[in-house]
Amino acid sequence: MDSLLAQKGAAPLIASYGRENVKEEIRQAIGRGRIDAATLIEEAGAALSERFRSTLRPMINATGVLLHTNLGRAPLSSEARAAIDENAAGYSTLEYDPESGGRGRRQDHLRPLARDLFGCEDAIALNNNASAVFLALCALARGRRVVVSRGELVAIGGSFKIPEILEASGAVLAEVGTTNRTTIADYRKAAEEAALILTVHPSNYEIRGFTERPDPSEIAALARERGIPWIHDQGTGCVVGLEEFGVADEPTVSDSLAQGADLVTFSADKLFGGPQAGFLVGKADLVARAASHPVARVVRPDKLTLSALSATLKGWKTGRWRELPLYRAAAQSLEALEARGDRIRKTAVHGTELRVEVVASSSLFGGGTSPEKTFPSRALALSHPRILGEELARLLRSAEPMIAGRLEEGVLLLDLRTILPEEDAEVARALKDVVRG
């Protein structure tokens, strides 16, 4: 073993993975009947590379869903990434006041900009929107009734269900109305002994046809009349209207506050375009009660999240939100997408049997925002005489770089709107390598 470990090819493996791990993999190779020194070291290196490969890896999003939850939702701006790098390298003023030399408060890194941007009295950041809702319920309604419309008892993904969040917080659910119709009279009947009223963005579904729901002004008036808070789970973190992207009637955070909501909760990694986090914004006394609750420490964000949030807030407040990767992608013209697609096509098909066609497609924001509201896009339709679409999709998911597309009627589509322009050359190379391989 000492002789094998002294081989020239073993030195970089030992430097990367440690002597004991290299010895272990060489023994495994010997157990498989390998005896040649070069082969033993080569197999040990391959095994170690696979063993220590991170399962959290970059992936190119070619699905057409801009805020794909499984792919990490919003990509961060260059400013947010730089802020993370700056504060990750050493120590920081996370909870330190340089002026006094004493303890500072981590939420103060965000408060001034958040108050200004959203037009609220106060704001705190948590580690996601579910945390913001949970914290508000724990602080304001534990052991008491919370009024929620049956049409808003939503489930998002596999774990965020409004009834379960309420139960976990210790609050008591008071369902009102029906799935498709809830009136202000329904709220009024249930609000008599309630701690608060909770309304919820419908997220990833729509109810159409014979429907009814109260105007926000009616809910605000009822909450004031009863002397209880109205919390609105706005969810999406929308800051500006999305009409230019073909999505109408998506309420903004500021709209929700202006309509009378006392507290508004939302995600930071959806339409806000930041890292995974949640915001709780609104009346100063209610935010203070939430911030002082023990659960607030459990769900607080770390210095890297705060760094990215602060940079993203600055981007919005300085009018540079169109530079966020999410909105750069949404704003690309069809002509630009077609030109990019044609360049990729010409590079990818050269010397292969792969057929690539630029076709009409549809994109959407996704991530539990503006359900079923799509806008035009362009995609690469891939076909091969001997490789089915499902197999092409599998091969690209294991390529370098990894690419996630979508299948439509057996045809693999790579939607160009969600592929970052700087990734075009990588997509072309991956297509060529996969097919040749």
C-alpha positions as CSV (number, residue, x, y, z in Angstrom):
1,M,0.0,0.0,0.0
2,D,2.8,2.4,0.8
3,S,4.3,1.7,-2.6
4,L,1.0,2.5,-4.3
5,L,0.5,5.7,-2.3
6,A,4.0,6.8,-3.3
7,Q,3.0,6.6,-7.0
8,K,3.0,9.9,-8.9
9,G,-0.8,9.7,-9.6
10,A,-1.7,9.2,-6.0
11,A,-0.3,12.5,-4.7
12,P,-3.1,14.7,-6.1
13,L,-5.7,12.3,-4.8
14,I,-4.2,12.4,-1.3
15,A,-4.1,16.2,-1.5
16,S,-7.7,16.4,-2.5
17,Y,-9.3,13.6,-0.5
18,G,-6.9,12.6,2.3
19,R,-4.7,9.6,2.7
20,E,-7.1,7.3,4.5
21,N,-9.9,7.8,1.9
22,V,-7.4,7.0,-1.0
23,K,-6.3,3.8,0.8
24,E,-9.9,2.7,1.3
25,E,-10.7,3.1,-2.4
26,I,-7.5,1.3,-3.5
27,R,-8.5,-1.6,-1.3
28,Q,-11.9,-1.6,-2.9
29,A,-10.3,-1.8,-6.3
30,I,-8.0,-4.6,-5.2
31,G,-11.1,-6.5,-4.0
32,R,-12.5,-6.2,-7.5
33,G,-9.4,-8.1,-8.8
34,R,-7.4,-5.1,-10.1
35,I,-3.6,-5.5,-9.7
36,D,-2.0,-2.9,-12.0
37,A,-0.9,0.1,-10.0
38,A,-2.0,2.6,-12.6
39,T,-5.4,1.0,-12.9
40,L,-5.8,0.9,-9.1
41,I,-5.1,4.6,-8.7
42,E,-7.3,5.5,-11.7
43,E,-10.3,3.6,-10.3
44,A,-9.7,5.0,-6.8
45,G,-9.7,8.5,-8.3
46,A,-12.9,7.9,-10.2
47,A,-14.6,6.5,-7.1
48,L,-13.4,9.3,-4.9
49,S,-14.6,11.9,-7.4
50,E,-18.1,10.4,-7.4
51,R,-18.1,9.9,-3.6
52,F,-17.3,13.5,-2.8
53,R,-19.2,15.1,-5.7
54,S,-21.7,17.6,-4.3
55,T,-25.3,16.8,-5.0
56,L,-26.2,20.5,-4.9
57,R,-24.9,21.5,-8.3
58,P,-25.6,24.2,-10.9
59,M,-28.2,23.3,-13.5
60,I,-29.4,25.2,-16.6
61,N,-33.1,25.9,-16.4
62,A,-34.6,25.2,-19.9
63,T,-38.1,24.4,-18.6
64,G,-39.7,27.7,-19.4
65,V,-40.6,28.3,-15.7
66,L,-38.8,31.4,-14.5
67,L,-39.3,30.7,-10.8
68,H,-38.9,27.0,-10.8
69,T,-39.0,26.0,-7.1
70,N,-37.1,22.7,-7.6
71,L,-34.3,24.6,-9.4
72,G,-33.9,27.2,-6.7
73,R,-36.4,29.9,-7.9
74,A,-34.9,33.3,-8.7
75,P,-31.2,33.5,-9.7
76,L,-29.4,36.2,-7.8
77,S,-28.1,39.5,-9.3
78,S,-24.4,40.1,-9.6
79,E,-24.6,42.6,-6.8
80,A,-26.3,40.1,-4.5
81,R,-23.6,37.5,-5.3
82,A,-20.8,40.0,-4.7
83,A,-22.4,41.0,-1.3
84,I,-22.4,37.3,-0.3
85,D,-18.8,36.9,-1.3
86,E,-17.8,40.0,0.6
87,N,-19.4,38.9,3.9
88,A,-18.6,35.2,3.6
89,A,-14.9,35.6,3.5
90,G,-14.4,36.9,7.0
91,Y,-16.2,38.5,9.9
92,S,-18.9,41.1,9.5
93,T,-21.1,43.6,11.4
94,L,-24.0,41.1,11.6
95,E,-24.9,42.1,15.1
96,Y,-22.3,44.6,15.9
97,D,-22.6,48.4,16.1
98,P,-19.3,50.0,15.0
99,E,-20.2,53.4,16.4
100,S,-20.8,52.2,20.0
101,G,-18.7,49.1,19.9
102,G,-21.6,47.2,21.3
103,R,-24.2,44.8,20.2
104,G,-26.2,45.6,17.1
105,R,-29.4,44.2,15.5
106,R,-29.3,42.1,12.4
107,Q,-32.7,43.3,11.1
108,D,-31.4,46.9,11.1
109,H,-29.4,46.0,8.0
110,L,-32.7,45.8,6.1
111,R,-35.2,47.9,7.9
112,P,-34.6,51.4,6.4
113,L,-34.7,50.2,2.8
114,A,-37.6,47.8,3.3
115,R,-39.7,50.5,5.0
116,D,-39.0,52.9,2.2
117,L,-39.6,50.4,-0.6
118,F,-42.8,48.9,0.7
119,G,-44.2,51.9,2.4
120,C,-44.6,50.2,5.8
121,E,-44.0,51.2,9.4
122,D,-41.6,48.3,10.0
123,A,-40.2,45.1,8.5
124,I,-38.2,42.1,9.4
125,A,-36.8,39.2,7.3
126,L,-37.2,35.5,8.1
127,N,-35.9,32.4,6.3
128,N,-39.0,32.0,4.1
129,N,-42.6,33.1,3.7
130,A,-43.9,30.0,5.7
131,S,-41.7,31.2,8.6
132,A,-43.2,34.7,8.4
133,V,-46.8,33.4,8.5
134,F,-45.9,30.9,11.3
135,L,-44.2,33.6,13.4
136,A,-47.1,36.0,13.0
137,L,-49.6,33.3,14.1
138,C,-47.4,32.3,17.0
139,A,-47.0,35.8,18.2
140,L,-50.6,37.1,17.7
141,A,-53.0,34.1,17.7
142,R,-51.7,31.2,19.8
143,G,-54.7,29.4,21.4
144,R,-57.1,31.7,19.6
145,R,-59.3,31.6,16.5
146,V,-58.0,32.7,13.1
147,V,-60.6,33.4,10.4
148,V,-59.7,32.0,7.0
149,S,-61.8,31.6,3.8
150,R,-62.2,27.9,2.7
151,G,-61.2,29.1,-0.7
152,E,-57.8,30.2,0.6
153,L,-56.8,27.0,2.6
154,V,-54.0,26.5,0.1
155,A,-51.3,23.9,-0.1
156,I,-48.0,24.8,-1.8
157,G,-45.5,22.1,-2.7
158,G,-45.3,19.2,-0.3
159,S,-45.2,20.9,3.1
160,F,-46.8,24.3,3.2
161,K,-50.5,23.8,4.0
162,I,-52.3,26.7,5.7
163,P,-54.4,24.4,8.1
164,E,-51.2,22.6,9.2
165,I,-49.3,25.9,9.7
166,L,-52.2,27.2,11.8
167,E,-52.2,24.0,13.9
168,A,-48.5,24.0,14.4
169,S,-48.6,27.6,15.6
170,G,-51.1,26.8,18.2
171,A,-53.8,28.9,16.6
172,V,-57.3,27.6,16.0
173,L,-58.7,27.5,12.4
174,A,-62.1,29.1,11.9
175,E,-63.1,28.3,8.3
176,V,-65.6,30.6,6.7
177,G,-67.6,30.6,3.4
178,T,-67.2,27.9,0.8
179,T,-64.6,27.0,-1.7
180,N,-65.9,29.3,-4.4
181,R,-67.9,31.9,-2.5
182,T,-67.0,33.8,0.7
183,T,-68.8,37.0,1.6
184,I,-68.0,39.7,4.2
185,A,-71.0,38.4,6.1
186,D,-69.3,35.1,6.5
187,Y,-66.2,36.8,7.9
188,R,-68.4,38.9,10.2
189,K,-70.0,35.9,11.8
190,A,-66.7,34.2,12.6
191,A,-64.7,37.3,13.6
192,E,-66.6,37.9,16.9
193,E,-64.2,35.9,19.1
194,A,-61.2,35.8,16.7
195,A,-57.6,36.9,17.2
196,L,-57.1,38.0,13.6
197,I,-58.2,37.6,10.0
198,L,-55.9,35.8,7.6
199,T,-56.2,36.1,3.8
200,V,-54.0,34.1,1.5
201,H,-52.8,34.6,-2.1
202,P,-54.2,31.7,-4.1
203,S,-50.7,31.0,-5.3
204,N,-50.7,28.1,-7.8
205,Y,-54.4,27.8,-8.7
206,E,-57.4,29.8,-9.8
207,I,-61.1,29.5,-9.0
208,R,-63.4,30.7,-11.9
209,G,-67.0,30.9,-12.7
210,F,-69.6,31.3,-9.9
211,T,-67.2,32.9,-7.4
212,E,-67.3,35.7,-4.8
213,R,-64.9,37.2,-2.4
214,P,-65.0,40.4,-0.3
215,D,-63.3,43.6,-1.5
216,P,-60.1,44.2,0.6
217,S,-61.6,47.5,1.9
218,E,-64.5,45.4,3.4
219,I,-62.0,43.1,5.2
220,A,-60.0,46.1,6.4
221,A,-63.1,47.8,7.8
222,L,-64.2,44.7,9.6
223,A,-60.8,44.2,11.2
224,R,-60.9,47.8,12.4
225,E,-64.4,47.4,13.7
226,R,-63.5,44.2,15.6
227,G,-60.2,45.7,16.8
228,I,-58.2,42.7,15.4
229,P,-55.3,42.6,12.9
230,W,-55.7,41.6,9.3
231,I,-52.7,39.6,8.0
232,H,-52.4,39.1,4.3
233,D,-50.2,36.4,3.0
234,Q,-49.3,38.1,-0.3
235,G,-46.8,35.3,-1.0
236,T,-45.2,36.4,-4.3
237,G,-43.2,39.5,-3.3
238,C,-44.5,41.4,-6.3
239,V,-43.1,45.0,-6.2
240,V,-44.2,46.4,-9.6
241,G,-47.1,45.6,-11.9
242,L,-46.4,42.8,-14.4
243,E,-48.7,44.0,-17.2
244,E,-45.7,44.4,-19.6
245,F,-45.0,40.7,-19.2
246,G,-48.6,39.8,-20.0
247,V,-49.6,39.2,-16.4
248,A,-52.4,41.5,-15.2
249,D,-54.0,41.9,-11.8
250,E,-51.0,40.6,-9.8
251,P,-51.2,42.7,-6.5
252,T,-48.1,44.2,-5.1
253,V,-46.9,44.3,-1.5
254,S,-47.6,48.0,-1.4
255,D,-51.1,47.5,-2.8
256,S,-51.9,45.1,0.0
257,L,-50.7,47.6,2.7
258,A,-52.5,50.4,1.0
259,Q,-55.7,48.4,1.0
260,G,-55.6,48.2,4.8
261,A,-53.7,45.0,5.7
262,D,-52.0,45.4,9.1
263,L,-49.3,42.8,8.3
264,V,-48.2,41.4,4.9
265,T,-46.0,38.3,4.4
266,F,-44.2,37.2,1.2
267,S,-41.3,35.3,-0.2
268,A,-38.1,37.1,-1.2
269,D,-37.0,34.5,-3.8
270,K,-40.1,34.8,-6.1
271,L,-41.0,38.1,-7.8
272,F,-38.8,40.0,-5.5
273,G,-35.8,38.3,-7.2
274,G,-33.7,37.7,-4.1
275,P,-32.5,34.7,-2.0
276,Q,-34.7,32.3,-0.2
277,A,-36.2,34.4,2.6
278,G,-39.5,35.8,3.8
279,F,-40.6,39.3,4.8
280,L,-43.1,40.3,7.5
281,V,-44.0,44.0,7.0
282,G,-46.6,46.4,8.3
283,K,-47.7,48.0,11.5
284,A,-44.7,48.7,13.8
285,D,-46.4,47.4,17.0
286,L,-47.4,44.1,15.4
287,V,-44.0,43.6,13.8
288,A,-42.3,44.3,17.1
289,R,-44.5,41.7,18.8
290,A,-43.4,39.2,16.2
291,A,-39.8,40.2,16.3
292,S,-39.7,39.7,20.1
293,H,-41.3,36.3,20.1
294,P,-38.9,33.3,20.8
295,V,-39.8,31.7,17.4
296,A,-38.2,34.8,15.7
297,R,-34.8,33.5,16.7
298,V,-35.6,30.1,15.3
299,V,-36.5,31.4,11.8
300,R,-34.0,34.3,11.5
301,P,-31.8,34.6,8.4
302,D,-28.1,34.4,8.4
303,K,-25.5,36.9,7.3
304,L,-25.3,35.6,3.8
305,T,-29.0,35.8,3.2
306,L,-29.1,39.3,4.7
307,S,-26.3,40.4,2.4
308,A,-28.1,39.2,-0.7
309,L,-31.4,40.7,0.6
310,S,-29.8,44.1,1.2
311,A,-28.3,44.2,-2.2
312,T,-31.6,43.2,-3.9
313,L,-33.5,45.9,-1.9
314,K,-30.9,48.5,-3.1
315,G,-31.5,47.3,-6.7
316,W,-35.2,47.9,-6.4
317,K,-34.9,51.2,-4.6
318,T,-32.4,52.6,-7.1
319,G,-34.7,51.6,-10.0
320,R,-32.4,48.9,-11.3
321,W,-34.8,46.0,-10.9
322,R,-34.9,45.3,-14.6
323,E,-31.3,44.2,-14.3
324,L,-32.3,41.3,-12.0
325,P,-31.9,38.0,-13.9
326,L,-35.6,37.2,-13.4
327,Y,-36.7,40.4,-15.2
328,R,-34.0,40.4,-17.8
329,A,-35.2,36.9,-18.8
330,A,-38.9,37.9,-18.8
331,A,-38.2,41.0,-20.9
332,Q,-36.3,39.3,-23.7
333,S,-38.0,39.9,-27.1
334,L,-39.1,37.0,-29.3
335,E,-36.6,38.2,-32.0
336,A,-33.7,38.0,-29.5
337,L,-34.8,34.6,-28.4
338,E,-35.0,33.4,-32.0
339,A,-31.5,34.8,-32.8
340,R,-30.0,33.0,-29.7
341,G,-31.8,29.8,-30.7
342,D,-30.5,29.9,-34.2
343,R,-26.9,30.4,-33.0
344,I,-27.2,27.4,-30.6
345,R,-28.8,25.3,-33.3
346,K,-26.0,26.0,-35.9
347,T,-23.4,25.1,-33.3
348,A,-25.1,22.0,-31.8
349,V,-26.0,20.2,-35.0
350,H,-22.7,20.5,-36.8
351,G,-21.2,17.1,-37.2
352,T,-24.1,15.2,-35.5
353,E,-27.4,13.6,-36.3
354,L,-29.2,15.9,-33.9
355,R,-32.1,17.9,-35.3
356,V,-32.8,21.2,-33.7
357,E,-35.6,23.6,-34.6
358,V,-36.5,26.9,-33.1
359,V,-40.3,26.7,-32.3
360,A,-43.0,28.8,-30.6
361,S,-43.3,28.2,-26.9
362,S,-44.9,29.6,-23.7
363,S,-43.2,30.6,-20.5
364,L,-44.6,31.5,-17.1
365,F,-43.3,33.1,-13.9
366,G,-44.2,30.0,-11.8
367,G,-43.1,29.5,-8.2
368,G,-46.7,29.8,-7.0
369,T,-47.2,33.2,-8.8
370,S,-49.8,34.2,-11.4
371,P,-51.1,30.6,-12.1
372,E,-51.9,29.8,-15.7
373,K,-50.8,33.2,-17.0
374,T,-48.3,32.5,-19.7
375,F,-46.4,34.7,-22.1
376,P,-44.9,33.9,-25.5
377,S,-41.4,32.4,-25.8
378,R,-39.2,30.4,-28.1
379,A,-37.7,27.0,-27.6
380,L,-35.3,24.5,-29.1
381,A,-37.2,21.4,-30.2
382,L,-34.7,18.4,-30.2
383,S,-35.0,15.2,-32.1
384,H,-32.7,12.4,-33.1
385,P,-33.2,9.4,-35.4
386,R,-32.1,6.9,-32.8
387,I,-32.7,8.6,-29.4
388,L,-36.2,9.2,-28.0
389,G,-37.1,12.4,-26.4
390,E,-37.2,10.9,-22.9
391,E,-33.7,9.5,-23.3
392,L,-32.4,12.9,-24.6
393,A,-33.9,14.5,-21.5
394,R,-32.2,12.0,-19.3
395,L,-28.9,12.4,-21.0
396,L,-29.0,16.2,-20.7
397,R,-29.9,16.0,-17.0
398,S,-26.7,14.1,-16.4
399,A,-24.6,16.2,-18.8
400,E,-21.9,18.8,-17.9
401,P,-23.4,21.2,-17.4
402,M,-26.7,19.6,-16.3
403,I,-29.8,20.9,-18.3
404,A,-33.4,20.5,-17.4
405,G,-35.9,20.8,-20.3
406,R,-39.5,19.8,-20.7
407,L,-41.2,17.1,-22.8
408,E,-44.3,17.9,-24.9
409,E,-45.9,14.9,-26.7
410,G,-42.5,13.1,-26.7
411,V,-40.5,16.0,-28.0
412,L,-37.8,17.6,-25.8
413,L,-38.0,21.4,-25.6
414,L,-35.4,23.7,-24.2
415,D,-37.1,27.0,-23.5
416,L,-34.7,29.8,-24.4
417,R,-36.4,32.4,-22.0
418,T,-35.2,30.6,-18.9
419,I,-31.7,29.8,-20.3
420,L,-29.4,32.7,-19.3
421,P,-27.8,34.3,-22.4
422,E,-24.3,33.6,-20.9
423,E,-25.3,29.9,-20.8
424,D,-25.9,29.6,-24.6
425,A,-22.4,28.3,-25.4
426,E,-22.6,25.7,-22.7
427,V,-26.0,24.5,-24.0
428,A,-24.6,24.1,-27.5
429,R,-21.5,22.3,-26.2
430,A,-23.6,20.0,-24.0
431,L,-25.9,19.1,-26.9
432,K,-23.0,18.2,-29.1
433,D,-21.2,16.2,-26.4
434,V,-24.3,14.2,-25.4
435,V,-25.2,13.2,-28.9
436,R,-21.7,12.3,-29.8
437,G,-21.3,10.3,-26.6
